């Protein structure tokens, strides 16, 4: 594509926009018309909360007794609570969440199911979730099951139960991509809260979700709606990362809920750091700590693990799991090893963690958790089972995490963490040895060293208490508390740096690319694949290729695949698999209609992104009124003694190349706006031996204007040329670019070249074309973006300039699979076109856009 040389011409009249963004009022009215049920239920939740008094506070005993659902309500014959609990929020926070969930979640369901089926799903799944959960609680309480006994007296109000069920029902009517995503996101969230909170409402939602899963299949009359469908590598990585992150968040959920109703909720005790019983333990053990009993030392060790530093270290497994999840989402092998390590250590130490949690509760409350041995044993097994299941999942899915970290990054990480560990341990020993020698005179240097090393281990992973305990409120305690915090902070930062470092990838073969271009062309813009900064992927048979550039995880291709027409579909699918394996999202940019048709067959979506203009040189005759401006420029140039030169950079004399370089530098430096790149070549691209240059020289032989042309091959022969580089000297003849381009077209006609491409213009449509109304928000946004960028880069003016040559208009499209990736694709394209924008240029661009 070419940049607009006439963008600074303020005399050019603006084009009246053909589309506009809806106003806020229009958008809200549209949503009301399309989603009456979701809006009505959202309003109902607010009204019932105001009437019941839960909009300002938790429900009163009278409210829960009258409207709350649960085992007591069923035993009392309050059958209506199955439905009343679905429309009354529990507290102000839930009123807000339920209202938003209704607008978003039920809005999605309503557009898929319709009003009546959505209402049916809301009532059936919500009522079923409450009823079945109450039945399980009643049955479990009669058999003495811990969770059921603790929740059998609950009465709940929870609109989210029906919303979750309705959304899960609607997934059966969605495509495989959205069905899989919503089920995974909703499912992981609901299961996490059920495992780590244990509240009755979470069980309601879990059962409603399962009912909705099967109800959707029944309503859709399609058993395949139960299946998630085949998923890409990226989707698998997303799923694994979500599961790892959700299980990491679980202990924090339990901590926030102050729950101890499930075995997983016991991990919340690790976050507690109440030191209120410290003085009592010291009083019982006596001032001479070294002479204290093993029981006193153990209790002091538990007390010392409750300080602020140990409180922060309790978050370490969660933080490391989040870091691992972020890397797993990108397909990093290092993140896979990190996740495996965290889950393995968690599984091995889970019995210790449960015991430790129980002990800490006893120290803080003065009482011990009393559970039957068999059930307590089952809880310990359950605490081991969860990390083991995650570990098995990681091992089974390991082939999807192949991106290796650079060896240099690994070596730097190992050196940094080793040095930090040694430094911190030595610092701790120096800071605390006087205190330790005073209270533990029998401690040897080995004991001091082991005590220092143990400071780097979070207390939850200590299989036995320290024999040396530093207590009190003095300097050694600060070192005792925060040595591990400092070490793991450094380790975590180092891990993040590894995951942010570029993965180790193979290179490309420029000679192979050029060979394939000569055979298959790759379309009008195929030669851009040879430019510096672009990578090339080769098909499995090495007979096809695709040029691309990766920006922010988006693999932006350079127009059409370099492949034979019959191989395009296979090559595209292979490239998508390749991107999937590297955690990239592919975006096929500026593809021509014949290639866009392939994507349509594959079920992808296409979006108009511009227009290419082509001149049929074999039929070129400069006659008629439509050629008047071009004919005038050509005749004027001839009268003024202008001539043209066609050749490669190496064929030009030194004086000409110096003038071209000076012309380009003057043009760039004279513009406040940043120079665009990616599909716009510069001086470096002019120097390619296969690129041709057309010069306009005045009567003195000085260069007045320059254009560059990229070759388009077919079966080894040049069949067309594509315009790329355009520059002119300030003060040159008006119409010099028209003179130069039409001279090139006439030269092509005389040499047997049948077509000439004037490249593409982004964000515009064919002049005079019947533009359909913009139905999607994205298309309306593109209209708005085109109008906003027009003052800065003049795309419409550029198209008008090219229209003077009476070209054929060829639409250009962008093919993409996932609509959610469009914002990221837009950012990636911006960075690809403007990679080196300075702050000053960015400000200038913003000013231009605001005009």
N, C-alpha and C positions, 0 to 999 in steps of 0.2 A: 504494500500500500504506500501511497505517496503523501507527503505533507503539503498543506495548502499554501502556496506562495502568495495567494491573493487574500489571505486571512486578515492582513492588516489594512485592506482596502475598505474603509468605512463607508464608501459611497454605495456599496452593493446593497440593494434592498433586502430586507429580511424576508424569510419565507414564513407564511402564516402556519403555525403548528396545526397538525391534524388530529392530535389527541391531547388529552390532559388528564391529570390525576384527579380522582374524585375528592371532593371536600370531605371533611370529617362528618358533617351532617349526612351527606349522601351515603357514605360508607356505613354509618350506623343504621340508616334506614334500610339499606340493602341487607345487613345482617339480621335486622328484625324480620324482614320479609322471608328470609331464607331459614332462620332458626327460631321460630316462635316458641317452641317447647323449651329449649335451653334457656332462653331469656326469661320465660315465665317461671321456670323452676328456680333460676338464680334469684329472681325477685321474691319468690315464695320463701326461699331459705332466709332471706333478710327479714321478711315480715314475720315469719314464725319465731325467729330469734328475738325480735322485738317484743312480740306478744308473750313468749315464754320467759323472757328476761335473760336469755342466754347471750344476747348481743352485747351485754355489758359485764357479765360475770358468768361463772359456772352455774349450772342449773340447781335450783333448790331441791330439797328432799321431796317436796310435793310435786314438782315438775317431773322428776325422774320416776316417782311412784305412779304418776298418772300416764305419762307418755313414753317413758323409757322401756326399751325391750331387754329381755333377758330371761333367765330361768324363773326368777320370782314372778315376773309378769305373766308368764305362761301358767305357772301353778296357781296364780290368782284369777285366771280366766280373762286377763286383759289382752284379748286377741288383736285388738286394734293397734297395739304397740308395734306390731310387725311393720305397719305402714307409717304410723306417726313418727317412729324413730328415723325414718328415711327422709323426713322433711324438716326436722328441727336440729340445728347445729348444737354441739355440746358447749361451746364457749366462743368468745369473740374471734379468736384465731381461726377456729374451724368455720365460722360463718364466712369469713373472708375467703378462706381456701375453698370451701364448698361453692361459693359464688363464682370464683374464677374457674374452678374445675367444671362447673356446669356450663359456663360460657364457652370454654375451650373444648373440654372432653365431650360433653353432650352435644356441643355444636358439631363436632366431627362426626359423632354417631348419628345425629339427626340428618346430616347430609347424605349419609350412606344408607340409613335404614328408613328414613321418613319419620314423620311425627308419631304415628300410632305404634309402629314397631319399636321405636326408641322408648316410648312410654311403657310399653309392654315389657321390654328388656329391663328397664329400670326397676319396675315393680317386682317382676319375677325373680331376677337375680338378687335384688336387695332383700326381698322377703325370704327367699330361699336361703340366702347366706345367714340371716339372723336365726331362722328356725332350725337349720341343721346345726349351727354352732351351739345354740341353746341345748339341743338334744345331746350333743357330745359332752357339753359341760355337765349336764344332769347325770348322764351315764358315768362319766369319769369321776364325779364327786362321790357317787355311791360305791365305787371301787377304790377310792382313796388316792386317785392320781393327783400328783402335786399341783399341776397347773389348774386342773378342774376345781379342786378344793379351794384354790386361791381366787378363782374368778366366778364361782357359781352364784355368788350373791350380787354380781354386777348388774347394773341397769344402764343401758347405753343409748345415746342419741348419735346417729352417724349418717348423714346424707351421702358421704363418700362411698358407702357400701354399694348403693344402687348405681352411682356414677361409674365406679370401677367395673361393675358387671355389665352395664350398657356399653361402655367403651370396648370391653373385651368381646362382647357380642358383635359389635360393628366390625371388628377386625376380619371376620369371615367374609365380609363384602369388599375388602380392600385387595389391592394387588399384593404380590408376594413381598415386595420390598417394605411397604408400610405395615403390612400385617406382621412381618417378622420384627420390625423395629418396635412397634407399640407393644407387642406381646412381651418382648424381652425387657423393655424399659419398665413397663407397669409390673410385670411379673417379678423381676428382681427387686424392685422397690417394695412391693407388698410382702414378699417372702422375707426380706431382711427385717422389716418391722415386726412381722409375726414371730420370727426367731429370737429377736433381741429385745422386744418390748414385752410381748406376752399379754397385752391388753385384749379384752374381749372384742373390741371394735376391730382390731387387726385380724382376728380370726374371722369375723364377719366378712371383711373385705377379701380375705384369702378364699373363702368358700364361694363368695359371689363371683370372684374372678374365674374360678373353675366352672361354675354353672354357666357363666357367660360364654366360656370357651366352647362348651357343647351346645348351648342354645344357638349360637351363631351357626354352627353346622346344620342344625335342624332348620332354621329359618332360611339359610342359603340353599338348603336341599343339596348339599355337596359335601361328601365326607372328606374330600381333599382339603376343605377349608380348615380341618384340624391340623394339617401339616404346616410347618413354617415354610416349606419349599426349599429348593436348593439355594444355598447362599454362597456368595463370593468369598474369596479369602479375606477381603477387608471386613465383610460382615462377620465372619467367624472371629476375627481379631477383636472387633468391636464387642461382640458378645462375651468373649473371654475377659476382656478388659473391664467390662461392666460388672461381671460377676466378682472379679478380684476386688474392684473398688467398693462394691456393695458390701461384701463380707468384711472389708476393712473398716467401713463406716459403722458396722453393727455395734461394736462396743460403745461407740459414742452415742448411738441411739439409746442403748440401755442406760447409759450414764444420765442422759437427759431425762429419761422416763423414770429414773429411780426404781427400776424394776428388778426383782429377783425371782420371777416366776418361771423362767426357763433356764436351762443349763448355760446357754450362751449369754444370758444377762448377767451371770456372775462376773464376767470380765469387767463390768462397770466398776467393781470394787477396786480395781487397779488404779482408777483415777482419783480415789479418795485420799486426802492427805491431812486428815484431822489428827493433830498431835496432842489432843487433850489428855491422854492417859500416860504421857511420857513421865511426868513427875511421880505418878503412882508406881510405875515400874521401877524407876530409879530408887525410890524409897524402899521397895521390897527387895531389890537386889543389893542395895548398899552402895557406898561410895567407891569401894574398891572393885572396879568392874572386872579386873583380871581374876579376882577370887570368886566371882559370882558363879552360880550354877549354870549348867548348859541351858536349862529352861529360861533363866533370866537373860542369858546372852541371845537366845533365839528370839525372845520377845523384844529385846532392845534392837535387834537387827530388823525386825518387822517395823518397829517404831521409826527407826532411822530411814527406812525406805519410803516414808510418807512425807518427806520434805518437798519443797518446791522443785528442786532439781529432779527428784525421782518422779514427781508428778508429771513433769515434762517428758521424761523418758518413757512413761507409760504410753505416750502417744507414738513412740517410735515404730512399732509394727504397722500402725495405721498409716503413718507418713511414708514408710518404705513401700507399703502396698499401693498407695496412690502414685508414687513415683514409678513403680513397676507397671501399674495399669496404664499410665500415660505412654510408657514405652511399648507396652504390648499393643496398644492401639495403633502404633506406627510400625509394628512388625519387627521390633528390635530383639535380637537374640540375647543381648545383655539383660534386658528387662525380663525376659523369660527366665533366665538363671536367677535373677533377683527374686522374682515371684516364687519360683520353686524353693529357694532358700528360706524365704519368710514362712511359707506354708509348712515346709518340713520342720523347721525349728518350732513353729507354733504347735504342730501335731505332737512332737516329741516332748514338749514341755507343758502340754495342756493339762495333764493330771496335776502337775505342780502348780499351775496357775489356778485351777479350781480350789485346791487345798489352800493355797496362799490367799486367795480371795476370801475364803471362809474364815481363815485365821484373822485377817485384817478386819473383817466385820466383827468378829468377837472382841478384838482389842478396842474397837471404837464404841461398841454398844454394850460391852460387858457381858454379852451372851453369845452362845455359839449356835450356829444353824443346826437344828436337830432334824435329820431326815433318816428314814429307814435305810439300812446298809444297802439293800438291793437297789432301791431307787437312786440312792446316792451314787452307787456304782454305775448305773445306767446313765446318769448325768455325766459322769466322767467320760464314759465311752462316747456319749454324744458330743462332748466337747472335743474329742479326738477325731470323730467321724467327719465333722465339717471341713477342717483343713485337709484331711486325707482325701476327701472328695474333690476339693479344689486342686490338690496336687495331682490326682489322677487325670482330671480334666486338662491340666497344663501338659502333662506327659502325652496324652492322646492327641492334643492339638499342636504339638511342638513344631510340626513341619510348616506351620503358617508363620513362624517367627524366625526368619532366616537372615535378616539384615544384620551383618556383623559390625561391631564397633572397630574403629581404627586401632591398630596396635599401639600407635603413639599415644592415643588418648588413654588406653588401658595402662600403659607404662606410667604415664603421668599421674593417673589416679592412684595406682599402687604406691608410687613413691610419696605422693602427698599424704595419703592416709597413714602410711607407716611412720613417716616423720612426725606427723601430728600425734599419733598414738604414743610414740616414745617420748616426745616432748611433754605431753600432758601427764603421763605417768610419772616421769621424773619430777615435774613441777609439783604434783600432788605429794610425792614422798618427801620432798624438801619442805613443803608447807605444813605437813602434819606429823613429821617424825618426832618432834619434841613432845607433842601431846600424846602420841601413841606410846613413846618410851615411858612417859610418866604414868600412864594408866595400864599399860601392858608391858611391863619391864622384861618379861620373858620372850617377847617377840623378837625373832631373828630377822636378818636382812632379807632372807627368802620370804618370810611372812609379810614384811613390808612390801616387797615386790609383788607378791600375789594379791595383797590387798589393793595395791595401786592398779594392777591389771583388772581386778574385779570392779573397779570404778567405771570401766568401760562397758560393763555388761548390765543391761537393764535388770532391775530387781525381779521382774516376772520370770526371767530365764535363769535365775539362780536356783540350782537344785538343792543347795544347803545354805544356811545363814552364814554371814561373815563371822569369823572368830575375833576379828578386830572391828570394833564399832566406834565411830567418832560421833559424839553427841554433844549437845550444848548449843551455845550461840556465839561461837568464836570463829576466827579465821580458818582453822582447819576444817570446820564444818562446811564453809563455802566451797573449799576445794573438794571435800567429800561429796557434796551435792551436785556440783556443776562440772566436774571433770568429764563425766560421761556425756553430758549435754553438749559441751564444746566439741568433743570428739565426733559424735554422731551428726552434729551440724555440718562439720567439715566433710564427713563421709557422704552425707546426703547431697550437699552442693556438688561434690565430685561426681556422684552418680548422675545428677541432672546434666552436668557438662558432658558426660559420655553420651547420654541419650540425645543431646542437642548437636553433637558433632556429626558431620556428614558420614553416612555409611560408606563402607568400602565397596565400590562398584567398579565394574569393568569399563573399558574405554570404548571407542568406536573405530571404524575403519574408513577413513575419508576416501581412499581409492575405491573401495567397494561401493560406497554411496554414489560416487560419480559414475561408476559403471552402470549401476541400476538406474540412475537418472537418464542415462542415454538410451536405455532399453524401454523404460516405462514412463518417464517424464515426471510423474507425481503432480500433474496439473500445472497451472500457470505459475504457482508459487513454489513448486517442488524444489527448485535450485536453492532456496533459502535454507534447506537442510544442511548445506555445506558451510554455513556461516559459523564463525566462532561463537561459542556460548550455547550452541544447540547440540543436543545429543542425537544419536541415531540408534534405533532398535532394528534388528534384523530378524526376519521370520525364521522358523525352524529349518526351512529348506534353503535359506540364504538367497532366495530369489526375489524377495520383496523387503521393503524397509519403510520405516516411518520416522520422520524427523520430529523432535519434540524438545521442550524445555520445561524443567521442573522448577516451579516457584511455589513455596509454601505448601508443598505436598500435592500440588496440582500439576499434572503432566499435560501441558498445552501443546497440541500437535500443530504442525505447520501445514495446514490445508490437507490435501488428499494424500492417501497412502501411495507410496512409490511401488506400485504393483500393477500387474495385468488386470484388466477389468473383471475377468472371471475369478480372480483370486482375492478380490477386495474384502469380501465378507469374512473369509477365513483369516486373512491377515489382521483385520480389525479385531476379531475375537481373540486371536493370539496376543495382540498388543494389550488388550484389556486384561487378559490373564497376567501378562508381564507386569502391568501397573499394579494389579491386585497384589501380586507377590511382593511388591516394594512399598505397599501402603500408600500408593498414589491414587488420586482421583483423575481419570482421563477426561479431557475436554478437547474434542475435535473441532478446531477453530478454522473458520473460513473454508468450509468444504463446499464443493460445487453440487448442483442439483443431482447429478447421477450418483454421487457418493452419499448425499443426504437420503436418497431413496433406499440405499442399503441399510442405513441406520433406522429408517422407518420400518423396514421389514424385521429388524432385530428388536423392535419395541422401544427404541430410544426416542427421546424427544429432540426436536430441532427448533432453533430459534433464529430468525433473521438477524444478521449482524452487519450487513452491508451489501454493496453492489459492486460487481466488477464490470468494467467497460472494455469492450473489444472492438477493434476496427477490422473489417473484412477488406484487407488490402488488395485482394485479387479483383474486387469490384470497385476499387476506389476511383471516383471521378469527382473532381472539385467543381461541380456544376450545380446550379440551382441556388435559391435564396438561402437555404439552410447552411450553405458553405460560405456565405458572404464574409463573415469575420475572419475565418481561416484563410480564405483566398486573399483577402486584403493584407493580412500579415505576411503571407508568402510573397505577394507582389512587392510589398514595401521593402522586405528584406532583400529581394533581388535588386531593386532599384538602388538601395544603399550599399550594394556591393558585398552583402553578407554571403558567406560560404559555409559549408558544413564539412566535418571530418568524422568518419566512422572507423573505429578501430579499438584495439585493446589498450590497456594502460601501458604495457611494455612497448607498444608500437608508437606511442605518442612521444614527441620531443620533450626534453627536460623543461623547456620554457613553458610548454602547455601544461604539464603536470604541476609545475609550481603555481601557475595561475589558478588551476582548479583547486589546489589546496588552499590558496589564499582566499578564493571566492567562498569556499565552504566555511572557512574559519570566520570570515567576516559575517556571513549569514548567521552562523550560530551565535557569535558574540553580540550581534546586534539585536537579538531577541531576548526578552526577559523571560519568556516561557521556556520550560525545559524541552530539549530535543528528544523526540520520540525514537524508540529503537524497536527491537524484536523483529518485526516484519518490514522495517525501514532500514535500508542499508546506509552506510556511511562511506568514508574514504577507504577504509580497509576492504570493504566489499568491492569497490571499484577496481582494486588491484588484482582481482582474480583473473587468471589468463583466459577463462571461458566467458567472462563478462565483456560486453561491448559498450563502447562509449561513443556518444554522438555530440560533437562540439559545434557551436555556432560561432564563427569568427567574423569580425568586422573587416572592413577594407584594409586595415592595417595589420591584420593577422592576429589580433588579440582576441582572447576567448571572452565571449559575451554571455554564453549560457552553456550548460552541460546537462546531459541526461545519461543515465546508465540503463542497460537492458540485460535482463537475465535470460539465458537460453532455455527454451522448452524443447525437449527431444522426443522423438518417437522412432524406435527401431534404429537408433544410432544416428539419426539425422535431425538437424535443427528444423523444427516446423513452425516455431513462433518465437517471439521475444516479449518479455514482460518489463514494463517500465518500473524503475525503482528510484534512482537518485535524480533529483531535480534541483538545480541551482542557477541563478543568474546574477550578473553584475549589477550593482546599483547604478542607475542612470542609463541602462541599456535600452534599446529600442522597445517601445510599447508593442506588445505582441510577439516578443522574441521567443517565448516558449511555444506559442502556436506555430511560429515559423519552424522551430526546431523539431517539434513532434510531427508535423505534417511532412516535413522533409524526410524524416525517418520512415514514415509510412510509405511515401513514394519510393524510397530506396528499397524497402521490403518488397513492394510490388514488382519492382524491376528485377529483383534477385530471386523471385519465385516464392517468397514467403507469403502464405495465404492469409494469416491473421496476425494481429498485433494487439497485445493486451496493455491497456493503460492502467493496469493494476486495479485495486479495489478501494472503495471509500466506505469507512465504517459508519454505522448508525444512520444510514440514509436508505431511502427507497427510490425506485426508478421514477424519474420525473414524469408526472402526468399519470402515474399508475393509480389504479383504483385501490386505495389502501383500505383494507377491512377494518372494522371497528376493533379496538383493542379490548379483548375480553379478559385477559389475565392481568393481575397486578404487575407482574414482571414486565410485560410488554408496555404497559402504561408508564412504568418507570423508565424503560429504555427511551420512550418518546421524550420524557422529561429530561433524561440525561443528554440526549442529542441536542435539545434546545439549550441546555446549560453549557455544553461544551462548544457550541457554535461560535460564541464570541472569541474563544481562545484558539481554536484550531480550524474553524471554518470548513467543516465537512460538507455542508450544503453548498458553499461557494465553490469548493473543489469539484463537486459533482457537476455544477453548472459549467465550470471551465471545461471539463472533459466532455460534456454534452455538445460542445461546439464541433466535435469531430464526428457527430452523428453515429455513435457507437451502438453496438448491441449490448443490452444490459443483462448481466447474468447474476442472479441472486446468490449471495454467500450466506451460509448458515453456520451455526455452532451446534454440534450434537453433544448431548449430555444424557446421562441416565438418571441421576438423582437430583430432583429439584432443590433439595436442601443444600446441595453443594454450590448452587449458583452464587450466593454471596462470596464464598471463598474463591470461586472461579473469577468473579469480577475483580476481587482484590489482586489475585495472581496476574490477571491480564494487565491491570494498572501497573503493577511492579515490573512486569515484563517490558511494557512500553516505556516506562519512566523509571529505570533502575537507578539512575544517578542524579536524581533531583536534589538540588541544594535547598536549604531553608529559604533563601531569597527567591529562588524560582518557584517554590511551593507557594509562597505568599503572593507572588505575581499571578500564578495560576488561579488562586482563590479569588483574587481581585477581578480577574477576567471573567470568572464564572459568575460573579455577583453583579456584573454589569447588565 
